[in-house]
Amino acid sequence: MAFRFVHAADIHLDSPLRSLALRNPDLAALIGDATRQALTAIVDLCLDERVDALLLAGDLYDGEQTSMKTARFLADQIRRLHDAGTRVFVIRGNHDALSKITKELVFPETVTVFGGRADTIAIDRDGDHFPVAIHGLSFSQSQAPESLLAKYRPAVEGAVNIGILHTSLAGAAGHDPYAPCSLADLRATGFRYWALGHIHRRSVTEGDCTIVMPGMPQGRDINEAGAKSVTLVTIGDDRAIRVEGRPIGIAQFERVSVDVSGVTEWREIIGAIGAALERARMTVSTRHLVARLTLTGATPLAWRMRRDGDVLRTEAEARGGLVGDCWLEKLEIACIPPEEATAASSDPLHELRRLIDDEVLGSQAFLKELGDIADELRGQLPSECRDGFGADEAAVETLLSRHAREGTDEVLARLHALDDQA
């Protein structure tokens, strides 16, 4: 008889969404609740597919959760699985390593939360069905800079061995290593399936050892754009492994670009926005689309678009409403006037832009003053919000440079409007 399970990771229950809340409280409420809805959908999938187990490979929570509301919600979902006879296996990752709920909430006997020492759980299967062994190890601290593979117990002879591990694998530029290891290291364990977590992008490596990073089931901001999923795994009677990605999220973030080159009428811009949102909506399988809209191209309306950006955003949001379940996360205007598309221009505002670009934005004095202002603002923020300026020096410089350029565009747009009225 086949053994089937759902493998999920990085749900990040109740992840804070302060940046969204500042722009659109209704959208923040939708996405803020989406992580819970994602977990509910995962449980629904387990019940609909009548799987034997649910494997959660870390970061079920987003931090040191103490909310009893969250505890009750999780307990209700676990009870649904328990009542159906579905086993649950959980490890803690870097975000939920210190979670009080994970450590203190009493689960039914069908739930295994692996501790800071590696353990192996043999699943009882009736008759002549092949034996299954689940191996797991939780982060005991929020950091795990060294590989944890050596701590796992050896593969159980004759069983299908399944490992659960929260890992950054070979790592990524700009990110700290978390239980780093290679695909070759994982294969060398002799396990048939590795259920990984931590990296929010889906990846599947098949062969004698199937290694799956399911990605996260629900994106939380534009940096987690694209389709999200969990993995449904079937191990057949012949011990062959089949994996299926299953979409779970309630809302999908997407970047939507609209080229308005040559457009001369305001209503044409609105029409182009509506058409782009409709196209994007058709490609998204989730109930909601959350779009970051970027307008590009050379158009004589570029100055007006910047000057009346609030009006343009309202028009875009209205178009999103007509499309249905389509939200505007942010509107970016990257358009330029037609004269700026050429190398030369006698327009004094064009000359002013050239001077600002060449002699102001790159000057050390300006950059120092801009950095001082940013440092002062950052010092007034709560510690959990300070990464909004960037997690390292390079990211801060990039962010400040972008804001300086956007500010230049806004000032020039207003000067252009005054020039038109003269």
C-alpha positions, 0 to 999 in steps of 0.5 A, spaced: 500 500 500 502 506 498 504 511 503 502 519 501 504 525 505 503 533 504 510 536 505 510 544 507 514 549 510 515 556 511 508 558 513 510 564 517 503 564 521 502 571 523 507 574 520 508 582 521 506 586 515 507 593 517 509 596 510 503 594 507 499 596 513 502 603 512 499 603 504 493 600 505 490 597 511 485 593 508 490 589 503 494 588 510 488 585 513 487 580 507 495 578 507 495 578 514 490 573 515 492 569 508 498 565 512 492 562 517 488 561 511 494 557 507 494 553 513 487 551 513 488 550 506 494 545 507 489 541 512 484 541 507 488 538 502 491 533 507 483 531 508 481 531 501 487 526 499 486 522 505 494 522 506 498 518 511 502 524 514 503 532 514 510 534 514 512 541 516 519 543 515 520 549 519 518 556 520 511 554 522 511 561 526 514 567 524 518 568 531 517 568 538 509 567 538 505 568 545 498 569 542 493 564 545 489 566 539 494 563 534 495 557 539 487 556 539 487 556 531 493 551 530 490 546 535 483 546 531 487 545 525 491 539 528 485 536 531 482 536 524 488 532 522 488 528 529 480 526 528 482 523 521 488 519 523 493 523 519 500 523 523 503 530 523 511 531 524 514 538 525 521 541 526 522 548 528 526 552 523 530 559 524 524 563 525 520 559 530 526 556 534 524 560 540 517 559 539 513 558 546 507 555 543 511 550 539 514 548 545 509 549 550 502 547 546 500 540 548 499 536 542 495 529 541 499 523 540 498 523 532 503 529 532 511 529 533 515 535 534 522 534 533 527 537 539 534 539 539 536 532 538 535 528 532 530 522 533 527 517 528 520 515 528 517 508 525 510 509 522 506 503 524 503 500 518 499 494 517 500 487 514 506 487 509 506 494 507 513 497 507 516 500 513 517 508 513 522 511 518 521 519 519 527 523 521 527 530 524 531 535 528 529 542 530 533 548 531 535 549 538 537 556 537 535 561 531 542 560 528 545 554 525 551 556 522 554 549 521 551 543 518 546 538 522 546 532 517 552 529 522 547 529 528 541 525 524 541 518 525 543 513 520 537 510 515 533 504 518 535 498 514 529 496 510 525 502 511 523 508 506 527 513 510 524 520 510 528 526 513 526 533 515 531 539 515 531 546 515 537 548 511 539 554 506 543 548 502 549 551 499 547 558 501 545 565 497 549 571 497 547 576 502 544 571 507 547 567 513 548 560 512 542 556 516 544 548 517 548 549 510 549 542 506 549 540 499 545 535 495 551 530 495 551 530 502 543 529 502 544 523 497 549 520 501 545 519 507 541 513 504 534 517 505 529 516 499 526 523 500 528 529 504 523 534 506 526 541 506 524 548 508 527 555 509 528 557 501 522 560 499 522 558 492 520 551 490 525 546 487 525 539 486 531 534 485 529 527 483 533 520 483 534 515 488 534 520 493 528 525 492 530 532 495 524 537 495 524 545 497 517 546 497 517 554 497 512 557 501 505 556 501 503 564 501 507 570 499 507 576 504 510 581 500 512 583 493 519 580 494 515 573 494 512 574 488 509 568 484 505 562 484 506 558 491 505 551 493 506 545 497 508 538 495 503 532 495 508 526 495 506 518 493 511 513 495 508 507 491 508 499 492 514 499 488 517 504 493 517 509 487 516 516 489 512 521 485 511 529 487 506 534 485 506 541 487 499 543 489 497 551 489 495 553 496 495 561 497 489 565 497 493 571 494 499 572 489 504 578 488 506 579 481 510 585 478 506 588 472 509 593 467 505 597 462 509 601 457 505 607 455 510 610 450 507 615 445 501 615 449 498 622 449 491 621 452 490 620 460 484 615 458 489 611 454 493 610 460 488 608 464 485 603 459 492 600 458 493 599 466 486 596 466 488 591 460 495 589 463 491 588 470 486 583 466 492 579 463 495 578 469 489 576 473 488 571 468 495 568 469 494 567 477 490 561 480 489 564 487 483 568 489 486 574 489 492 578 485 496 583 488 500 587 483 506 592 483 504 596 477 510 600 474 509 605 468 514 605 463 516 609 456 517 616 453 510 620 453 508 627 454 504 625 460 510 623 464 510 630 468 503 630 469 503 622 471 508 624 477 504 630 479 498 627 479 500 620 482 495 620 487 489 621 482 493 615 477 493 610 483 486 611 484 484 610 477 488 604 477 485 601 484 478 602 480 480 598 474 483 593 479 476 593 482 473 592 475 477 586 474 475 583 480 479 581 487 485 585 484 489 589 489 494 595 487 500 594 492 504 600 489 504 604 483 511 606 480 512 611 475 518 610 471 516 614 465 520 620 462 518 626 457 519 625 450 525 630 450 529 626 455 529 620 450 533 624 446 541 626 447 540 633 447 534 638 449 534 646 450 529 645 455 531 648 462 528 643 466 532 638 462 538 641 463 536 642 471 535 634 471 542 633 468 546 638 473 542 634 478 544 627 476 551 629 474 553 634 480 548 633 486 546 625 486 553 622 486 556 628 490 559 625 497 556 631 501 549 630 498 550 622 500 553 624 507 547 628 508 542 623 505 545 618 510 545 622 516 537 623 515 536 616 514 540 614 520 536 619 524 529 616 522 532 609 523 534 610 530 526 613 531 523 606 529 522 600 533 528 595 532 523 590 528 522 595 523 529 598 521 531 593 516 526 597 512 532 601 510 536 595 508 539 589 511 546 591 510 550 598 507 549 596 500 542 595 500 541 602 504 545 605 499 541 602 493 535 604 497 537 612 498 539 612 491 532 610 488 529 615 493 533 621 491 532 619 484 524 619 485 524 625 489 528 629 483 522 626 479 517 629 483 520 636 484 521 636 476 514 634 475 511 640 479 516 645 476 514 643 469 507 644 471 508 651 474 512 652 467 506 650 463 501 654 467 506 660 466 
